[in-house]
Structures are given as structure tokens and as C-alpha cells.
């Protein structure tokens, strides 16, 4: 047994714990349990229109992408990365020595956007084979990720490294893919918080718009009915006194 940090409260807990004893955050979940209980591992019904729509200007993430640290080779070159938030998803732009490579991910493809660290990935690798699911964080295949992260197997003291982790459904392979982007912990935390708030705001705005549209439609029908009633009333009055 070894100790890992809870992804929610950052307290030390056993890597065998089902849930964090400090905050209650669920921890180790087997692929079979997750598949049977939530259907998370079933390819979703994606909308026909996968356009990302309007860019949210104030929500961007700046970091670094290293293809040696990633088992998903959709992005083939390492380089500085900017992740732009859109109304319906994110656009990942990697600026490498040969140009710019972009990847669009619709929000319906996204399973989770989380934060993790080099230490947590190493601890997961000790106890879980293949894909690891910890507190909703999907990393896999773990061996390919850990093997590619610099410092593994070295006796040198490593400075803690933090990652933004995006888990999403690949349209081409219909499998879960995981992307890791290194950055300062504060930037990662800030981006996740703002991104989640943006999604909530967009959903609330859509509901308000739908309700407003419904009210406007009902009000329009009511006004038309009132006009018809007034016209008929006037016709009847004229007929009576004619």
C-alpha cells in the first residue's frame, strides 16, 4: 500500500481507498464497475453538427504538449500549446517547429477535464494496470505515459510537474483518449474553474433563452387572440346598433 494525494482536497490517503476519508471524493474505480454503473465507456450519441460555435475570449490555457508523455498521438509534434474555449467545446493549438497543429473537441466528446501531477501518475502506475480511473481521472495506457515522462528511472530529484488532463471520445477510433498538457498548477486550476463556470453559464443562458422564447410565443398567441376577440366584439356591437 502507498499514499497518494486526493484529487479534490489534496490530503494523503491510501491508494487502495474507495473514497477519500477526508472529503468523500470517490477514488479507485475499476473499468468494469464504471462501465456497468454509469455507461461512461459507451460511445455517446454525438450531434450531427459538431461546430464549436463562438469563441469565449477570456478563457484560454497556455502550456506545453510533449508527445512522448502522451499515448494519444492525434497531436504528433511537441510544442507550446494554447487551448481556446468555445461555446460547444475546445480547440487545441500546438505550435511546433514545423507549424501549427490543431484539434477540435466538441463538448459532447469530452468526458472530463482534470488536474493531476507527475507523482500521482507514478502512484497510479504502481497499483493499476492498463487504464486507470481515479476520482474520474482517466489515464491510459499508464505505462506509455509514465515511460515517456522525463525523470522516470532517474536518481535525480524531480521537481513536481503538473498536468491538465483532457479525456475525450475519439470520433475516428470510438475509444477514450487522454491528452496531458504540462503547466503551472495555478494556471491549470484557474482554467478548469473558468471553463466549468463558462459551461454552466452557457447552459443557464440557453434555458433562459428557451423560456423567454416560450413566453414570447405564448404572449404573441395571447395578443392575437385578444385582437380577434376585440374585432369580433366590435362587429357584434355594430351589428346590434345598425
N, C-alpha and C positions, 0 to 999 in steps of 0.2 A: 504494500500500500504506500502511496505517496501523496503529498499535499499539492493541491492546485488552487488557483485563485477563482473565486466565484465571479462569473462574468457580469453580475449585477451589482453586488456590494463589495467585491474585491477582497473579501475575507478568505482566509486559508481554510480549506475543507478537504476531506478525503476524496481521492479520485474515484472511489467506489460509491460515494454518496449518490442516492437517487435524487435528492433535493438538498439545497443549501440549508443548513440548520439555522442560519442567521437571518436570511431574508425569504426563504421558501422557494427560491428560483429552482426549477427543475434542472437536473444536471445530466447524468448519463442516461441515454435512451437508446435502446437497440434499434437497428434499422427495421427489424420485424415488428417490434412494438409500435414504432412510429407509423409504419405502413398500414398496420391493422387498425390503429386507433384513429388516425387523422386523415389518412389518404394523401398525405403530403407527397409521397413518392409516386403518385399517379399524375401523368402528364395532364395539365389543365386544359380546359376548353378556352382557347385564346380567341379574342375578337378578330374578325376579318381585317379590320383596319388597325394596323399596328403603328400608326403615325404617333410620334411623341408630342405633337402639337406645340404649344407655346413654351419658350424657354423661361425659366424662373431665374432672373438675372442675379439675384443676391445669393443664390445657393450654388456654390462651386467647391470642389475639392481639389487640392493640389498635393501631389505626392509622387511616388516613383513606382514604376512597374518593372519587375525583374522576371523575365520568362523562365529563368532557372528555378524560381521559387513557386512556379505555378504548374499544375498538372494539366490545366486547360490551356491549350495552345491556340485558341482563337486569335489572341493577340500574340504575334510571333516575334516581336522585337522588344527589347528592353528600352526604357526611356522615361523621361518625365511625363507624368500623366495629369490631365485635368478631367474631372468628371463634372459634367453640366447636368443640372436638374431640370427636367421638363414637366409639363402638366401630366403627361402619361408615361413617365419613365426617366431613364438617364442615358446620356451619351458619354461614352468613354473615349478620350482622345489621347493617344500615346505619341509623343514627339520623339522620334529616334533619329539616328544618323542618316537614314535613307528617306526620311519623310515623316508623314503623319498617318497613323493607322487609327481608324475609328470603329467603334462597336456600339450599336444602339440596343438597349434592353427595355422592352415595354414593361410597365409596372405589373402586368398580369403574369409576366415571366419571372419576376423577382420573388424569391422565397424569403430571403432575409438580407438585411444589411447590418452587419455587426462589427464589433471591435474585438481583436484578440492580440496576443503578444507571442513573441518567439518562445518564451518559457512555457506558456500554456500549450502551444503546439507540440513542444517536446514532451510535455507530460502526457498529453493525449496519445502520442505515438507509443508510449511505454505500455499503455493498457488497452488500446483499441487497434484492431487490425482493419485494413481497408478504410472505408469511410467512417468518420467519427461524428457523432451527433451529441453535442454537449450544450445544454441550455439553448437549443435552437440553432447552434452554430454548426454548419456542415462543412467539414474539411475532408477532401479526399481526391485521389488516394493519398493518405497521410505520408506514406513512405516517399513518394515523389516530391512532396512539398518539403518535408524535413530534410531530405537528402540534398535539396537544392539551396536551402537557406545557408548563407555564409556563416562559418563558425562551427558548424556541426562536426564533431570529431576532433576539434581543435582544443588544445590545452590552454589557449589564451582566454583571458577573462572577457566575456561578451557584454557589451552594453545592451541593455534591454531594447528590443526593437518591437514597434507596434504596427499593426496592420488593420486596414479597412478590408473587411471580407464581404464580398457580394456573392450570394448563392442564387443561381437562376436556372431556369429551364432553357436548354439549347433547342431552338426550333429545328436545326439540322439533324441532330442526333437524338432528340427527345429524351435526353438524360440531364441529370442535375450537374451543373458545372460550378466551380468555385474559383473566384478571382481574388488575389491578395494584392493590396497596394500599401506600401510602407509610407509612413508619415509620422509627424509628431502626434503624440497621444491627444493633446489638446485639440488639434485640428480635426482629428478623426471624430472625437466626441462631439465637437461643435457641429460638424457636417451631418452626423447621424441625427442629432437633435433637431436641427433646422429642417432636414429632409423629411423627417417624420411629421413635424409640425406643418410643413407645406402640404403633405398628403392629406392630413386631417382638414386643413383649411379648404383645400380643393373639394373634398367630399362634402363638407358643410355648405360651401358655396353652390355646389350642384343641387343639393337638396333644397336650399333656399330658392334657387332659380326655378326648380321644378314646382315648388309650392306656389311661388309667385306667378308662374305661368298658369298653373291650375286656377289660382284665384282670379287672375286676369281673364281667363277664358270663361269662368263661371260668371264674373261680373259683366262681361260682354253679352253673354246669353241673357242675363237678367235685364240688362238695359234694353236689348232688342224686344224682349217680352213686354217690358213696360211701355215702350213706344207703340207696339202693336195694340196693347190694351187701351192706351190713351186715344189712338186713332179710331179704334172701334167705338169707344165711348163717345167721342165727338160725333161720329157718323150716326150713332143711335140718337143722340140728343138732337141733332139737326133733323133727323127723320121724324122725331116726335113733334117738333115745333114747326115743321113745314106744312 
